[in-house]
Amino acid sequence: MARVLRYVGLLLLAATAVLMLADAVGWIESAESRSWVWTGLRAGAICLGAGFLLTLLSPLGRELRRGRCVRCGAVIERTQTYCRDHLQAAVNEYRDQTRNGTASR
């Protein structure tokens, strides 16, 4: 999304520059182009600024979306449910339950 906003902003600024050039050469009337120039400059600057802002904030968003351990809330690796310590504890608990279940039969 950030890249698209930056491209749209640059495109709007380029179109505004062409509009200003057309006004300077005399292809269009000055009264008409004034409002379009300011609108294009504002819209282009807003889109460009929003794109750069989203680019700067993307690492924060990635950090907020990272997974957390079910038991302690520590940051975990992708596709995991537990941190390394609690993963080992869960494996040991499962092993103990399995061992106790098969020994009693």
C-alpha positions as CSV (number, residue, x, y, z in Angstrom):
1,M,0.0,0.0,0.0
2,A,2.8,2.4,0.8
3,R,4.5,1.8,-2.5
4,V,1.2,2.5,-4.4
5,L,0.6,5.7,-2.4
6,R,4.1,6.9,-3.3
7,Y,3.6,6.1,-7.0
8,V,0.2,7.8,-7.0
9,G,1.7,10.8,-5.3
10,L,4.5,11.1,-7.8
11,L,2.0,10.6,-10.7
12,L,-0.2,13.4,-9.3
13,L,2.8,15.7,-8.9
14,A,4.0,14.9,-12.4
15,A,0.5,15.6,-13.8
16,T,0.4,18.9,-11.9
17,A,3.8,19.8,-13.4
18,V,2.4,19.1,-16.9
19,L,-0.6,21.3,-16.0
20,M,1.6,24.1,-14.9
21,L,3.6,23.8,-18.0
22,A,0.5,23.9,-20.2
23,D,-0.6,27.0,-18.3
24,A,2.8,28.7,-18.8
25,V,2.8,27.9,-22.6
26,G,-0.8,29.2,-22.9
27,W,-2.6,26.0,-23.9
28,I,-5.1,26.4,-21.1
29,E,-6.6,29.4,-19.3
30,S,-4.9,30.5,-16.1
31,A,-8.1,30.9,-14.1
32,E,-9.0,27.2,-14.8
33,S,-5.6,25.8,-14.0
34,R,-5.1,27.6,-10.7
35,S,-7.6,25.5,-8.7
36,W,-6.4,22.3,-10.4
37,V,-2.8,23.1,-9.7
38,W,-3.3,23.6,-6.0
39,T,-5.6,20.6,-5.8
40,G,-3.0,18.4,-7.6
41,L,-0.2,19.7,-5.4
42,R,-2.1,19.0,-2.2
43,A,-3.3,15.6,-3.3
44,G,0.2,14.6,-4.6
45,A,1.9,15.8,-1.4
46,I,-0.6,14.0,0.8
47,C,-0.3,10.7,-1.1
48,L,3.5,10.9,-1.2
49,G,3.7,11.8,2.5
50,A,1.3,9.0,3.5
51,G,3.3,6.5,1.5
52,F,6.6,7.5,3.2
53,L,4.9,7.5,6.6
54,L,3.5,4.0,6.0
55,T,7.0,2.9,4.9
56,L,8.5,4.2,8.1
57,L,5.8,2.6,10.3
58,S,5.9,-0.8,8.6
59,P,8.5,-2.3,11.0
60,L,6.3,-1.4,13.9
61,G,3.3,-3.1,12.3
62,R,5.4,-6.2,11.7
63,E,6.4,-6.3,15.3
64,L,2.8,-5.9,16.5
65,R,1.7,-8.8,14.2
66,R,4.3,-11.2,15.5
67,G,3.1,-14.2,17.5
68,R,3.4,-14.6,21.2
69,C,3.8,-17.6,23.4
70,V,0.5,-19.0,24.8
71,R,1.9,-19.5,28.2
72,C,4.3,-16.5,28.9
73,G,3.6,-14.0,26.1
74,A,7.2,-14.0,24.8
75,V,7.8,-13.3,21.1
76,I,7.9,-16.6,19.1
77,E,9.0,-17.8,15.7
78,R,6.6,-18.0,12.8
79,T,4.1,-20.9,12.9
80,Q,5.0,-21.7,16.5
81,T,2.6,-21.7,19.5
82,Y,5.1,-21.7,22.4
83,C,8.5,-20.1,23.0
84,R,11.5,-22.5,23.1
85,D,11.3,-23.1,26.8
86,H,7.6,-23.8,26.9
87,L,7.8,-25.9,23.8
88,Q,10.3,-28.2,25.5
89,A,8.1,-28.3,28.6
90,A,5.1,-29.2,26.5
91,V,7.0,-32.0,24.7
92,N,8.2,-33.4,28.1
93,E,4.7,-33.3,29.5
94,Y,3.3,-35.1,26.5
95,R,6.1,-37.7,26.7
96,D,5.3,-38.2,30.4
97,Q,1.6,-38.6,29.7
98,T,2.3,-41.1,26.9
99,R,4.7,-43.1,29.0
100,N,2.3,-43.2,32.0
101,G,-0.6,-44.1,29.7
102,T,1.1,-47.0,28.0
103,A,2.7,-48.3,31.2
104,S,-0.6,-48.7,33.0
105,R,-2.1,-50.9,30.2
